[in-house]
Amino acid sequence: MAETAVVHREALQGIFDSEQLKGSVFKVIIYPLSEAEAEEAEFKSLKGIAGRPLNIDEIRKERLHL
């Protein structure tokens, strides 16, 4: 079941590239994901921020600080 919350831009720092966000207050949808769904969403988000092709294994290694 999804929940919604209102957050300020500062709360999103480190989660999103908040410098690119227009506005200061946002409505977010909080929805439980499986580990695989979360990993895929993170990969797509990072791929978009990087503006270049990424390797999902590269992301896993970075997350584990290897």
C-alpha positions as CSV (number, residue, x, y, z in Angstrom):
1,M,0.0,0.0,0.0
2,A,1.4,3.4,-1.0
3,E,1.7,6.4,1.4
4,T,2.4,10.0,0.6
5,A,4.4,12.6,2.4
6,V,5.4,16.2,1.9
7,V,9.1,16.9,2.2
8,H,11.4,19.9,1.8
9,R,14.1,19.9,-0.8
10,E,16.8,19.6,1.9
11,A,15.3,16.2,2.9
12,L,16.0,14.9,-0.6
13,Q,19.7,15.8,-0.7
14,G,21.7,12.7,-1.2
15,I,18.7,10.9,-2.6
16,F,18.2,13.0,-5.7
17,D,20.3,15.7,-7.5
18,S,18.3,18.3,-5.6
19,E,20.0,21.2,-7.5
20,Q,18.0,20.2,-10.6
21,L,14.6,20.2,-8.7
22,K,12.3,23.1,-9.3
23,G,10.6,24.2,-6.1
24,S,11.2,23.8,-2.4
25,V,8.5,21.5,-1.2
26,F,7.5,18.1,-2.8
27,K,4.9,15.4,-2.5
28,V,6.6,12.0,-2.5
29,I,5.0,8.6,-2.8
30,I,6.3,6.0,-0.4
31,Y,5.7,2.5,-1.8
32,P,7.4,-0.7,-0.7
33,L,9.6,-2.3,-3.3
34,S,11.4,-5.6,-3.5
35,E,15.2,-5.5,-3.4
36,A,15.3,-6.2,-7.1
37,E,12.9,-3.4,-7.9
38,A,14.8,-1.0,-5.8
39,E,18.1,-1.9,-7.4
40,E,16.6,-1.4,-10.9
41,A,15.1,2.0,-10.0
42,E,18.4,3.1,-8.5
43,F,20.3,2.0,-11.6
44,K,17.9,3.9,-13.9
45,S,18.2,7.0,-11.7
46,L,22.0,6.9,-11.6
47,K,22.1,6.2,-15.4
48,G,20.0,9.3,-16.0
49,I,22.1,11.5,-13.7
50,A,25.4,10.2,-15.2
51,G,24.2,10.9,-18.7
52,R,26.1,7.9,-19.9
53,P,25.7,4.1,-20.0
54,L,26.3,2.4,-16.7
55,N,27.0,-1.2,-15.8
56,I,24.8,-2.5,-13.0
57,D,27.8,-4.4,-11.6
58,E,29.6,-1.1,-11.4
59,I,26.8,0.3,-9.4
60,R,26.8,-2.7,-7.0
61,K,30.6,-2.3,-6.4
62,E,30.2,1.4,-5.8
63,R,27.4,0.8,-3.3
64,L,29.5,-1.8,-1.5
65,H,32.6,0.5,-1.5
66,L,34.7,-2.0,-3.4
